[in-house]
Amino acid sequence: MFGKSFSYFLLSISIVLTFLLVVFRPEPKFDYDFEQFFPQDDPELAFYRGVYEKNFGSDNDYLLLAISNPEGDWIDSAFLSRSAKVKTEIQSLSGVDTLISIFDLQIPIINAFGLQTFPVLDWSSGESIQSSAEKLDQFKGSLIAKDGSSFLYLIQNDPKLTKEEGDVLFGQIVLILARNDIKPHAVAGKIQTQRDFVSLMQQEFGLFIGASLVLMLLVLFLVFRKPWGILIPILVLLIGILWAFGLILLADRPLDIMSVMQPTIFLIVGLSALIHYFTHLIKKLRLGLPKELAIQETFQELTFAVALTVFTTSMGFLSLYFTSIPALKAFGLWTGFGILILFLAVLGIAPGLLHAFPLSQPNFRFTSTSDRLLSSLFQKVIQRRKVIAFSFLGISLLGIGLSSQIKINGYLLDNLPLDHPIQEDFAYFDQQFGGSNPLELYLEKGTEAESLLDLEVLKEMEQVEGKLRELFGEGDFISPLSLIKTLNQAQNQGNPKAFSLPSRGQYLRMERYFAQALDIDGPKVLSENRMTGRISGRAPDLGSLKMGELRAELLNFVQQEIDPKLLRVKWTGTAHLIDRGHESVTLQMAKGLGVAFLIVGLIAGLLFRSWRLSLILLIPNMIPLIWMCGLMWLLGIEFKLTTAILFTVAFGIAVDDTIHFMSKLKLELAKGKNLHYAIKRTFIDAGRALILTSVILVAGFGLLIFSQFGVTHFTGLLISFSLIFALLADLMLLPVLLFPLKKVWDQKVKVLSHPK
């Protein structure tokens, strides 16, 4: 195998596959849907989609536009006329369900003609504008900014819009605003955020492909300094990436925020494998072997060990498939498969190109200097075994202690830098309009109530809303209670002070208007049978930790103060589900790591035929994870979905060094060498490769630190450090752990040297 004929055969097949992929290339699609971060096995998600959304629609398909007049006060006749025209044009767009603004505000009044409504805002004259301004004060913090500098367009779009349709709709809205010479002070919402995220993703995707290629060229030049040592790996890796992304796109999988990392991951994993092959090949050429024989022996001898390391790296990603978060499942699945596809490209293309290219002597030096340094380090490791063991133990215990202090906390936009325009716009809505995140509570009548409009139920509802205002500030909430308060205001000739819970006598007088009031256009707050409803508002993005505390306080209040026979309350909504995703990080991380530990344990057990050894081999690979926890605490990095997954990925990559070390040790033992000498030779020969590949991996992942996306930035930072920690554990701790097993190894030598 891997002789010239077979290698050319593999190369021919590879060329045909590449040609077909280029000719019939799939169209790349980019997407960002934060709902892909909802845990799919969460009963809260099933309730939201199966009960809440069916009754009251989606709470997240909205766009907030803060409209201000750059030339002065927005309560200006000409500016209001343009703004009203904009409102009418936007409302007529396909894909817009509703648009709520100050132009829609109506004061209900009950008079001799029954229930009638009159517009709050009238800009036909100076006097009417002045009168309207006084009436509008009660809407500050909801449809008008708290400081009065702008007013709000709350656009509810069709929840069935695709990403492309959302882009078109947002573009049409921007065009309408520009055509009427109105520039929003701030914009926030799903279709705008998705568009901006995807635009940034496309920029970073191209950036990191380019940066990774430059890094790869630099490494290859420094290591080999010959045309064949640079051109062949470049061709192999470019074709391998083409295959990997071709598979992803042919499966109709859009590229998302996690995909930004994939080009770098594919390149550095592939480059690491190629350097193992090429350095081994150069060593054989220097020993005087003919070119064809050197190539054949190199790929025959190393393919099993390299395949194992690639497989464990792939399994580190594939284990994410066993989490319940769709975005993580997809990222793990396609990154894992992509790594395997890249390795197939290495085997299918590299041997043939090496046979075809003239291999001049490279400048790569296997000097005795590195052997002396590693030999000296090995002696120090052996002499200070107890110091090393206790040092690793002490640092690890400290890491475990520090990890218990790390908080689980995530934000809706924590993947973006704090100074990003999207962050600034969302912060404006948090400060001036009560929040940018939906706040939703599901209401259901108790067993002793006839409907949610019973006066006693409304009194309980008022307590809940009072607690909400205590926790989140004087925000504006819509609910069955706000409907009744509006009717009470109507009974009092539209007096804003009468927007309150009515007395029993007032309540009895307004009952006959309930049905008429429910027919008034506006957000749905009550089911047709009046048995279920909602309290809906907005809240700032306080983070999952703070929101969890506030939710717990409210639900504790409900449990203690609200009579369940009258009213039952349940927190729901997409913001709640996002927080639930962050809160599930411990479970998600345990699922991923559990699968990864099991796979690596099985590989080690089958490879060395000792389950005791497989357990010991996990120890140096748990060290980087524990130390990474301590580093997170030192750097102030919190646990969230996008950082928790890094532990599984880091384990899958870091274990490669251990597999490589132990594979080399197995070969030395199979030659009949005693344990001490076998470990020493492995330490020197494998140590050189481990250091080189670790430098490449750290440099490659280090590129990701420059990403604007939080998930990509922290991936680069934390995995780079975990690889350094893994190298230290494999070169210093692993030999210390192996020496006490001399009796076990002596028995294994016989088996490994004379397998059945």
DAFEN-V956628 format. One record per residue. N is the residue number from 1. RES is the residue in one small letter. PHI is phi as a letter, one per 40 degrees, with the letter a starting at -180 (* if undefined). OMEGA is omega in degrees with one decimal (none if undefined). D_FIRST is the distance of its C-alpha to the first C-alpha in whole Angstrom. Layout:
N_RES_PHI_OMEGA_D_FIRST ; N_RES_PHI_OMEGA_D_FIRST
//
This chain:
1_m_*_-179.4_0 ; 2_f_g_167.8_4 ; 3_g_c_-174.1_5 ; 4_k_c_-176.2_9 ; 5_s_c_-178.3_9 ; 6_f_c_179.8_7 ; 7_s_c_177.2_8 ; 8_y_c_177.5_11 ; 9_f_c_178.2_11 ; 10_l_c_180.0_11 ; 11_l_c_179.8_13 ; 12_s_c_177.8_16 ; 13_i_c_-179.1_16 ; 14_s_c_179.3_17 ; 15_i_c_179.6_19 ; 16_v_c_179.6_21 ; 17_l_c_-179.8_21 ; 18_t_c_178.9_23 ; 19_f_c_-179.9_25 ; 20_l_c_-178.6_26 ; 21_l_c_178.3_27 ; 22_v_c_-178.5_29 ; 23_v_c_-178.8_31 ; 24_f_b_-173.7_32 ; 25_r_c_177.3_32 ; 26_p_c_-179.0_33 ; 27_e_c_178.7_37 ; 28_p_c_177.2_37 ; 29_k_b_177.0_39 ; 30_f_b_-179.5_41 ; 31_d_a_172.3_43 ; 32_y_a_179.5_45 ; 33_d_b_-175.4_47 ; 34_f_c_176.3_48 ; 35_e_c_175.4_48 ; 36_q_c_177.1_45 ; 37_f_c_174.6_45 ; 38_f_c_173.6_48 ; 39_p_c_-171.6_46 ; 40_q_c_179.0_46 ; 41_d_c_-178.7_47 ; 42_d_c_177.6_50 ; 43_p_c_177.9_53 ; 44_e_c_177.3_55 ; 45_l_c_178.0_53 ; 46_a_c_178.3_54 ; 47_f_c_-177.4_57 ; 48_y_c_-176.7_57 ; 49_r_c_-174.9_55 ; 50_g_c_-175.7_57 ; 51_v_b_-172.0_61 ; 52_y_c_-174.7_61 ; 53_e_c_179.2_60 ; 54_k_c_-177.8_61 ; 55_n_c_-170.7_65 ; 56_f_b_177.5_65 ; 57_g_g_-179.5_62 ; 58_s_c_179.5_59 ; 59_d_c_-172.9_60 ; 60_n_b_-177.4_58 ; 61_d_c_-177.6_58 ; 62_y_b_175.3_60 ; 63_l_b_178.8_61 ; 64_l_b_175.4_64 ; 65_l_b_175.1_65 ; 66_a_c_-174.5_68 ; 67_i_b_177.9_71 ; 68_s_b_180.0_73 ; 69_n_b_-178.2_75 ; 70_p_c_-177.7_74 ; 71_e_c_179.3_78 ; 72_g_i_-177.3_80 ; 73_d_c_179.8_80 ; 74_w_c_175.9_79 ; 75_i_c_-178.2_82 ; 76_d_b_-172.8_83 ; 77_s_d_-177.2_84 ; 78_a_c_-179.3_82 ; 79_f_c_179.1_79 ; 80_l_c_178.3_79 ; 81_s_c_177.6_80 ; 82_r_c_-178.8_76 ; 83_s_c_178.0_75 ; 84_a_c_177.8_76 ; 85_k_c_177.4_75 ; 86_v_c_-179.6_71 ; 87_k_d_-179.6_72 ; 88_t_c_-178.4_73 ; 89_e_c_179.6_70 ; 90_i_c_-177.6_67 ; 91_q_c_-178.6_68 ; 92_s_c_-177.3_68 ; 93_l_c_173.4_65 ; 94_s_c_-177.3_62 ; 95_g_h_177.0_60 ; 96_v_c_178.6_63 ; 97_d_c_-179.8_65 ; 98_t_a_173.2_67 ; 99_l_b_-179.3_69 ; 100_i_b_179.8_71 ; 101_s_a_178.1_73 ; 102_i_c_179.1_77 ; 103_f_c_-179.2_78 ; 104_d_c_-176.3_77 ; 105_l_c_179.7_79 ; 106_q_b_173.8_82 ; 107_i_c_177.9_85 ; 108_p_c_178.0_86 ; 109_i_b_175.3_90 ; 110_i_c_179.8_92 ; 111_n_b_-177.4_95 ; 112_a_c_-179.1_97 ; 113_f_c_-179.3_95 ; 114_g_g_-179.4_92 ; 115_l_c_178.5_89 ; 116_q_b_178.9_88 ; 117_t_b_-179.9_86 ; 118_f_b_-178.2_87 ; 119_p_c_177.9_84 ; 120_v_c_-172.6_84 ; 121_l_c_177.5_83 ; 122_d_b_-177.1_86 ; 123_w_b_-177.8_86 ; 124_s_c_179.6_89 ; 125_s_a_179.1_91 ; 126_g_c_-179.8_91 ; 127_e_c_179.9_93 ; 128_s_c_176.8_91 ; 129_i_c_179.5_88 ; 130_q_c_179.0_90 ; 131_s_c_179.9_90 ; 132_s_c_-178.6_87 ; 133_a_d_179.9_85 ; 134_e_c_-179.4_87 ; 135_k_c_-175.6_86 ; 136_l_c_-176.8_82 ; 137_d_d_-176.8_83 ; 138_q_c_-178.1_82 ; 139_f_b_176.6_78 ; 140_k_c_-176.8_77 ; 141_g_g_177.2_74 ; 142_s_b_177.7_73 ; 143_l_b_177.2_73 ; 144_i_b_-179.8_75 ; 145_a_d_-179.1_74 ; 146_k_d_179.0_75 ; 147_d_c_176.8_77 ; 148_g_g_-174.2_78 ; 149_s_c_-177.4_76 ; 150_s_a_172.3_74 ; 151_f_b_-167.3_73 ; 152_l_b_162.9_70 ; 153_y_b_175.4_69 ; 154_l_b_-175.2_67 ; 155_i_c_175.7_65 ; 156_q_c_-178.7_63 ; 157_n_c_179.8_60 ; 158_d_c_-178.5_59 ; 159_p_c_-178.4_56 ; 160_k_c_-179.0_54 ; 161_l_c_172.5_54 ; 162_t_c_177.9_50 ; 163_k_d_-178.7_49 ; 164_e_c_178.4_49 ; 165_e_c_176.2_53 ; 166_g_c_176.8_54 ; 167_d_c_-180.0_53 ; 168_v_c_-179.3_55 ; 169_l_c_-179.4_58 ; 170_f_c_177.3_58 ; 171_g_c_177.9_58 ; 172_q_c_178.7_61 ; 173_i_c_178.2_63 ; 174_v_c_179.9_62 ; 175_l_c_178.6_63 ; 176_i_c_179.0_66 ; 177_l_c_-178.9_67 ; 178_a_c_-179.3_67 ; 179_r_c_-179.9_69 ; 180_n_b_176.1_72 ; 181_d_f_177.0_71 ; 182_i_b_178.3_70 ; 183_k_b_-178.5_68 ; 184_p_c_176.1_67 ; 185_h_c_178.8_67 ; 186_a_a_179.6_64 ; 187_v_b_176.8_62 ; 188_a_a_178.7_60 ; 189_g_i_-172.2_58 ; 190_k_c_-174.2_55 ; 191_i_c_178.0_54 ; 192_q_c_-179.0_55 ; 193_t_c_178.2_53 ; 194_q_d_-178.5_50 ; 195_r_c_-178.4_50 ; 196_d_c_177.7_51 ; 197_f_c_-178.2_48 ; 198_v_c_178.4_45 ; 199_s_c_179.0_47 ; 200_l_c_177.2_46 ; 201_m_c_-179.9_42 ; 202_q_c_178.1_42 ; 203_q_c_-176.2_43 ; 204_e_c_178.7_41 ; 205_f_d_177.9_38 ; 206_g_c_-179.1_38 ; 207_l_c_-174.7_39 ; 208_f_c_171.2_36 ; 209_i_c_179.5_33 ; 210_g_c_-178.9_35 ; 211_a_c_179.6_36 ; 212_s_c_178.4_32 ; 213_l_c_178.0_31 ; 214_v_c_178.1_33 ; 215_l_c_-179.8_32 ; 216_m_c_178.3_29 ; 217_l_c_-179.8_30 ; 218_l_c_-179.5_32 ; 219_v_c_-179.0_29 ; 220_l_c_178.7_27 ; 221_f_c_-178.8_29 ; 222_l_c_-175.6_31 ; 223_v_c_-171.0_27 ; 224_f_b_175.5_26 ; 225_r_f_175.2_29 ; 226_k_b_-177.0_27 ; 227_p_d_-177.3_26 ; 228_w_c_179.4_22 ; 229_g_c_178.0_22 ; 230_i_b_-174.5_25 ; 231_l_c_-177.4_24 ; 232_i_c_177.3_20 ; 233_p_d_178.9_21 ; 234_i_c_-179.9_24 ; 235_l_c_-178.4_22 ; 236_v_c_-175.4_19 ; 237_l_c_177.6_22 ; 238_l_c_178.4_24 ; 239_i_c_178.3_22 ; 240_g_c_177.4_21 ; 241_i_c_177.2_25 ; 242_l_d_178.4_26 ; 243_w_c_-176.2_23 ; 244_a_c_-179.8_25 ; 245_f_c_174.1_28 ; 246_g_c_176.8_28 ; 247_l_c_-178.4_27 ; 248_i_c_-176.1_30 ; 249_l_c_177.5_32 ; 250_l_c_175.5_31 ; 251_a_c_178.5_32 ; 252_d_g_179.1_35 ; 253_r_c_177.6_35 ; 254_p_c_176.7_38 ; 255_l_c_-177.0_37 ; 256_d_b_-175.1_40 ; 257_i_c_179.8_41 ; 258_m_c_-177.2_38 ; 259_s_c_179.7_35 ; 260_v_d_-177.1_37 ; 261_m_c_-169.2_34 ; 262_q_c_178.7_31 ; 263_p_d_179.6_30 ; 264_t_c_179.8_31 ; 265_i_c_-179.4_29 ; 266_f_c_-176.6_26 ; 267_l_c_-174.2_26 ; 268_i_c_176.0_26 ; 269_v_c_178.0_24 ; 270_g_c_179.6_21 ; 271_l_c_178.0_22 ; 272_s_c_179.1_22 ; 273_a_c_-178.9_19 ; 274_l_c_-179.7_18 ; 275_i_c_174.5_20 ; 276_h_d_-179.8_19 ; 277_y_c_-173.0_15 ; 278_f_c_179.0_17 ; 279_t_c_177.4_20 ; 280_h_c_178.1_17 ; 281_l_c_-179.2_16 ; 282_i_c_179.0_19 ; 283_k_c_179.9_20 ; 284_k_c_177.5_17 ; 285_l_c_179.5_19 ; 286_r_c_176.4_22 ; 287_l_c_175.1_21 ; 288_g_g_179.1_21 ; 289_l_c_174.6_17 ; 290_p_c_-175.1_16 ; 291_k_d_-176.1_15 ; 292_e_c_-179.8_12 ; 293_l_c_179.8_11 ; 294_a_c_178.8_12 ; 295_i_c_-177.3_10 ; 296_q_c_-178.7_7 ; 297_e_c_179.9_9 ; 298_t_d_-176.8_11 ; 299_f_c_177.3_9 ; 300_q_c_-175.7_7 ; 301_e_c_-172.5_11 ; 302_l_c_-171.3_13 ; 303_t_d_179.7_11 ; 304_f_c_-178.7_13 ; 305_a_c_179.3_16 ; 306_v_c_178.1_16 ; 307_a_c_178.2_16 ; 308_l_c_-178.9_19 ; 309_t_c_177.3_21 ; 310_v_c_-179.1_20 ; 311_f_c_-179.8_21 ; 312_t_c_174.6_24 ; 313_t_c_178.8_25 ; 314_s_c_-179.9_25 ; 315_m_c_176.2_27 ; 316_g_d_177.7_29 ; 317_f_c_-177.5_30 ; 318_l_c_179.2_29 ; 319_s_c_176.3_32 ; 320_l_c_179.1_34 ; 321_y_c_-177.2_34 ; 322_f_c_169.9_36 ; 323_t_c_-177.6_39 ; 324_s_b_-179.8_42 ; 325_i_b_-175.8_42 ; 326_p_d_-178.5_41 ; 327_a_c_179.9_40 ; 328_l_c_177.9_38 ; 329_k_d_-178.1_36 ; 330_a_c_179.3_35 ; 331_f_c_-179.8_34 ; 332_g_c_-177.6_32 ; 333_l_c_-173.0_30 ; 334_w_c_174.4_29 ; 335_t_c_177.6_29 ; 336_g_c_177.8_26 ; 337_f_c_179.6_24 ; 338_g_c_178.0_24 ; 339_i_c_178.3_23 ; 340_l_c_177.9_20 ; 341_i_c_179.3_20 ; 342_l_c_178.6_20 ; 343_f_c_175.3_17 ; 344_l_c_176.6_15 ; 345_a_c_177.5_16 ; 346_v_c_-178.9_15 ; 347_l_c_-176.1_11 ; 348_g_c_-172.5_12 ; 349_i_b_-172.6_14 ; 350_a_d_-178.6_14 ; 351_p_d_-179.7_10 ; 352_g_c_179.4_12 ; 353_l_c_178.4_15 ; 354_l_c_176.5_14 ; 355_h_c_-175.8_13 ; 356_a_c_-176.7_16 ; 357_f_c_169.5_19 ; 358_p_c_-175.5_21 ; 359_l_c_175.4_20 ; 360_s_c_-177.6_24 ; 361_q_c_178.3_24 ; 362_p_c_179.0_25 ; 363_n_c_-179.6_28 ; 364_f_c_-175.0_27 ; 365_r_b_170.9_28 ; 366_f_c_-173.5_27 ; 367_t_c_176.8_31 ; 368_s_c_-179.6_33 ; 369_t_c_-179.4_35 ; 370_s_c_177.8_33 ; 371_d_c_-179.8_32 ; 372_r_c_179.6_36 ; 373_l_c_-179.8_36 ; 374_l_c_178.0_34 ; 375_s_c_178.5_35 ; 376_s_c_178.7_39 ; 377_l_c_179.8_38 ; 378_f_c_179.2_36 ; 379_q_c_179.2_39 ; 380_k_c_177.9_42 ; 381_v_c_-178.8_40 ; 382_i_c_-178.0_40 ; 383_q_c_-176.0_44 ; 384_r_b_-176.6_45 ; 385_r_d_-177.7_43 ; 386_k_c_179.0_46 ; 387_v_c_-179.5_47 ; 388_i_c_-177.9_44 ; 389_a_c_-178.6_44 ; 390_f_c_177.1_47 ; 391_s_c_177.8_47 ; 392_f_c_179.3_44 ; 393_l_c_-178.5_46 ; 394_g_c_179.7_49 ; 395_i_c_-179.8_47 ; 396_s_c_177.1_45 ; 397_l_c_176.7_49 ; 398_l_c_178.2_50 ; 399_g_c_178.3_47 ; 400_i_c_178.7_48 ; 401_g_c_179.8_52 ; 402_l_c_-178.5_51 ; 403_s_c_179.0_49 ; 404_s_c_179.8_52 ; 405_q_c_-178.6_54 ; 406_i_c_-178.7_52 ; 407_k_c_172.7_53 ; 408_i_c_-173.9_52 ; 409_n_a_178.2_53 ; 410_g_a_179.3_52 ; 411_y_b_179.5_53 ; 412_l_d_-174.9_53 ; 413_l_b_-176.7_52 ; 414_d_c_172.0_51 ; 415_n_c_-179.1_47 ; 416_l_b_175.9_50 ; 417_p_c_-175.2_51 ; 418_l_c_-177.6_55 ; 419_d_c_178.7_56 ; 420_h_c_-179.3_55 ; 421_p_d_178.4_57 ; 422_i_c_178.7_56 ; 423_q_c_-178.3_57 ; 424_e_c_179.2_60 ; 425_d_c_178.5_61 ; 426_f_c_178.7_60 ; 427_a_c_178.4_62 ; 428_y_c_179.1_65 ; 429_f_c_176.3_65 ; 430_d_c_-176.5_65 ; 431_q_c_-169.7_68 ; 432_q_b_-174.8_70 ; 433_f_b_175.4_70 ; 434_g_g_177.8_69 ; 435_g_i_178.9_65 ; 436_s_b_-179.2_62 ; 437_n_c_177.5_60 ; 438_p_c_175.8_62 ; 439_l_b_-171.7_64 ; 440_e_b_173.5_64 ; 441_l_b_178.6_66 ; 442_y_c_-177.5_66 ; 443_l_b_176.3_70 ; 444_e_a_-178.5_71 ; 445_k_c_177.6_74 ; 446_g_c_-175.4_75 ; 447_t_c_-178.2_77 ; 448_e_b_178.6_80 ; 449_a_b_177.5_80 ; 450_e_c_178.1_80 ; 451_s_a_177.8_78 ; 452_l_c_179.7_77 ; 453_l_c_172.8_80 ; 454_d_c_-176.3_82 ; 455_l_c_-179.3_84 ; 456_e_c_176.9_83 ; 457_v_c_179.9_80 ; 458_l_c_177.4_80 ; 459_k_c_176.7_82 ; 460_e_c_179.6_79 ; 461_m_c_179.2_77 ; 462_e_c_176.5_79 ; 463_q_c_179.5_78 ; 464_v_c_179.9_74 ; 465_e_c_176.6_75 ; 466_g_c_177.9_77 ; 467_k_c_177.0_74 ; 468_l_d_179.6_71 ; 469_r_c_176.6_74 ; 470_e_c_-176.7_74 ; 471_l_c_-171.5_70 ; 472_f_b_-179.6_69 ; 473_g_g_-175.9_73 ; 474_e_c_177.5_75 ; 475_g_c_-179.3_73 ; 476_d_b_179.6_73 ; 477_f_b_171.4_72 ; 478_i_b_-174.5_73 ; 479_s_a_172.0_73 ; 480_p_d_178.5_76 ; 481_l_c_179.2_78 ; 482_s_c_176.3_78 ; 483_l_c_179.7_79 ; 484_i_c_177.2_82 ; 485_k_c_177.7_83 ; 486_t_c_177.2_83 ; 487_l_c_177.9_86 ; 488_n_c_175.5_88 ; 489_q_c_179.5_88 ; 490_a_c_178.5_89 ; 491_q_c_-178.2_92 ; 492_n_b_174.3_93 ; 493_q_f_175.4_93 ; 494_g_g_179.9_89 ; 495_n_c_-179.2_90 ; 496_p_d_-179.1_87 ; 497_k_c_179.9_89 ; 498_a_c_176.2_89 ; 499_f_c_-174.8_85 ; 500_s_a_178.3_85 ; 501_l_c_-176.6_85 ; 502_p_c_171.0_88 ; 503_s_c_-178.5_91 ; 504_r_c_179.7_92 ; 505_g_c_177.6_94 ; 506_q_c_179.7_92 ; 507_y_c_-178.9_89 ; 508_l_c_-179.5_92 ; 509_r_c_-176.1_93 ; 510_m_c_-175.8_90 ; 511_e_d_-177.1_88 ; 512_r_c_-179.2_89 ; 513_y_c_-176.9_87 ; 514_f_d_-176.8_84 ; 515_a_c_179.6_82 ; 516_q_c_-180.0_84 ; 517_a_c_179.9_82 ; 518_l_c_179.7_79 ; 519_d_c_179.0_79 ; 520_i_c_-179.1_79 ; 521_d_d_178.0_75 ; 522_g_i_179.4_73 ; 523_p_d_-179.0_70 ; 524_k_c_-179.0_70 ; 525_v_b_-174.0_71 ; 526_l_a_176.7_72 ; 527_s_c_-176.4_71 ; 528_e_c_179.0_74 ; 529_n_c_177.3_75 ; 530_r_g_-179.2_75 ; 531_m_c_-179.4_74 ; 532_t_b_179.8_71 ; 533_g_a_-179.2_70 ; 534_r_a_165.0_69 ; 535_i_b_-174.5_70 ; 536_s_b_177.1_68 ; 537_g_a_176.9_68 ; 538_r_b_-179.7_66 ; 539_a_b_175.8_65 ; 540_p_c_175.1_63 ; 541_d_c_-174.8_59 ; 542_l_c_-176.3_60 ; 543_g_g_-175.6_57 ; 544_s_c_-179.6_56 ; 545_l_c_-179.1_57 ; 546_k_c_179.9_61 ; 547_m_c_177.3_61 ; 548_g_c_178.4_60 ; 549_e_c_-179.5_63 ; 550_l_c_177.6_65 ; 551_r_c_-179.5_64 ; 552_a_c_179.6_64 ; 553_e_c_179.2_68 ; 554_l_c_-177.6_69 ; 555_l_c_174.9_67 ; 556_n_c_175.9_69 ; 557_f_c_179.6_72 ; 558_v_c_-178.7_72 ; 559_q_c_-175.8_72 ; 560_q_c_-170.1_75 ; 561_e_b_-174.9_77 ; 562_i_b_-178.9_76 ; 563_d_c_-177.8_77 ; 564_p_c_176.5_74 ; 565_k_c_177.9_77 ; 566_l_b_-173.7_78 ; 567_l_a_174.0_75 ; 568_r_b_-173.4_71 ; 569_v_b_177.8_69 ; 570_k_b_177.2_65 ; 571_w_c_-179.4_63 ; 572_t_a_178.4_60 ; 573_g_h_-176.0_59 ; 574_t_c_178.5_56 ; 575_a_c_177.3_57 ; 576_h_c_-179.1_57 ; 577_l_c_176.3_53 ; 578_i_c_178.2_52 ; 579_d_c_177.7_53 ; 580_r_c_177.2_52 ; 581_g_c_178.1_49 ; 582_h_c_-178.8_49 ; 583_e_c_-178.6_51 ; 584_s_c_-173.7_48 ; 585_v_d_-179.2_46 ; 586_t_c_178.9_46 ; 587_l_c_-178.7_45 ; 588_q_c_-179.5_42 ; 589_m_c_179.9_41 ; 590_a_c_178.5_41 ; 591_k_c_-177.6_39 ; 592_g_c_-178.3_36 ; 593_l_c_179.5_36 ; 594_g_d_178.6_37 ; 595_v_c_-179.2_33 ; 596_a_c_177.8_31 ; 597_f_d_-178.1_33 ; 598_l_c_-178.0_32 ; 599_i_c_-179.2_28 ; 600_v_c_177.3_28 ; 601_g_c_178.2_30 ; 602_l_c_179.3_28 ; 603_i_c_-178.9_24 ; 604_a_c_180.0_26 ; 605_g_c_179.4_28 ; 606_l_c_-177.4_24 ; 607_l_c_-174.6_22 ; 608_f_b_175.3_25 ; 609_r_f_178.3_27 ; 610_s_a_179.2_30 ; 611_w_c_176.1_32 ; 612_r_c_178.7_35 ; 613_l_c_-179.6_32 ; 614_s_c_177.9_31 ; 615_l_c_179.4_34 ; 616_i_c_-178.5_35 ; 617_l_c_177.4_32 ; 618_l_c_-174.6_33 ; 619_i_c_-179.7_36 ; 620_p_c_178.6_35 ; 621_n_c_170.0_34 ; 622_m_c_179.8_37 ; 623_i_d_-179.1_39 ; 624_p_d_-179.4_38 ; 625_l_c_179.7_39 ; 626_i_c_179.8_42 ; 627_w_c_178.1_43 ; 628_m_c_175.7_42 ; 629_c_c_178.9_45 ; 630_g_c_178.4_47 ; 631_l_c_178.3_46 ; 632_m_d_179.4_47 ; 633_w_c_-179.0_50 ; 634_l_c_-178.5_51 ; 635_l_c_179.2_50 ; 636_g_g_179.4_52 ; 637_i_c_-177.2_49 ; 638_e_c_173.3_50 ; 639_f_c_171.6_48 ; 640_k_a_-176.8_47 ; 641_l_d_-173.1_44 ; 642_t_c_173.7_43 ; 643_t_b_-178.9_43 ; 644_a_c_-178.1_42 ; 645_i_c_-175.9_39 ; 646_l_c_-179.9_38 ; 647_f_c_177.9_37 ; 648_t_c_179.6_35 ; 649_v_c_-179.6_33 ; 650_a_c_179.0_33 ; 651_f_c_-179.1_32 ; 652_g_c_-180.0_29 ; 653_i_c_-175.8_28 ; 654_a_c_-176.6_30 ; 655_v_c_177.9_28 ; 656_d_d_-179.1_25 ; 657_d_c_-179.8_26 ; 658_t_c_179.0_27 ; 659_i_c_179.8_24 ; 660_h_c_-179.7_22 ; 661_f_c_-176.1_25 ; 662_m_c_176.7_25 ; 663_s_c_177.3_21 ; 664_k_c_179.1_21 ; 665_l_c_178.4_24 ; 666_k_c_178.8_23 ; 667_l_c_179.8_20 ; 668_e_c_179.6_23 ; 669_l_c_179.9_25 ; 670_a_c_177.9_23 ; 671_k_c_178.0_23 ; 672_g_g_-179.3_27 ; 673_k_c_176.8_29 ; 674_n_c_-172.0_32 ; 675_l_d_-176.6_32 ; 676_h_d_-177.4_34 ; 677_y_c_179.3_32 ; 678_a_c_178.6_29 ; 679_i_c_-179.5_30 ; 680_k_c_-179.8_31 ; 681_r_c_177.8_28 ; 682_t_c_-179.1_26 ; 683_f_d_-177.3_29 ; 684_i_c_-175.2_29 ; 685_d_c_-178.9_25 ; 686_a_c_-177.6_25 ; 687_g_d_178.6_28 ; 688_r_c_179.9_27 ; 689_a_c_-179.6_25 ; 690_l_c_-179.9_27 ; 691_i_c_-178.5_30 ; 692_l_c_-178.8_28 ; 693_t_c_178.5_26 ; 694_s_c_176.8_30 ; 695_v_c_179.7_31 ; 696_i_c_-179.0_29 ; 697_l_c_179.6_30 ; 698_v_c_178.4_33 ; 699_a_c_-179.8_34 ; 700_g_c_178.5_32 ; 701_f_c_177.9_34 ; 702_g_c_177.1_37 ; 703_l_d_-175.3_37 ; 704_l_c_179.3_38 ; 705_i_c_-176.4_41 ; 706_f_c_178.4_43 ; 707_s_c_174.3_43 ; 708_q_c_178.5_46 ; 709_f_c_-178.6_45 ; 710_g_d_-177.9_45 ; 711_v_c_-179.6_42 ; 712_t_c_179.5_40 ; 713_h_d_-177.4_42 ; 714_f_c_174.2_42 ; 715_t_c_178.9_38 ; 716_g_c_-176.0_38 ; 717_l_c_-171.8_41 ; 718_l_c_179.4_40 ; 719_i_c_175.9_36 ; 720_s_d_178.4_36 ; 721_f_c_-179.1_39 ; 722_s_c_178.3_37 ; 723_l_c_175.2_34 ; 724_i_c_178.2_36 ; 725_f_c_-179.5_37 ; 726_a_c_178.6_34 ; 727_l_c_178.1_33 ; 728_l_c_-179.0_36 ; 729_a_c_-177.7_36 ; 730_d_c_-178.6_32 ; 731_l_c_-175.3_33 ; 732_m_b_-175.7_37 ; 733_l_c_-175.8_37 ; 734_l_d_176.8_34 ; 735_p_c_179.0_34 ; 736_v_c_-179.9_38 ; 737_l_c_-175.4_37 ; 738_l_c_-174.9_34 ; 739_f_c_178.3_37 ; 740_p_c_-177.3_39 ; 741_l_c_-174.9_36 ; 742_k_d_-179.6_36 ; 743_k_c_178.5_37 ; 744_v_c_-178.3_35 ; 745_w_c_179.5_32 ; 746_d_d_177.0_33 ; 747_q_c_-178.6_33 ; 748_k_c_-179.3_29 ; 749_v_d_-179.8_28 ; 750_k_c_-178.6_29 ; 751_v_c_-177.3_27 ; 752_l_c_-179.5_24 ; 753_s_c_-178.1_24 ; 754_h_b_-179.6_24 ; 755_p_c_179.9_23 ; 756_k_c_none_24
//
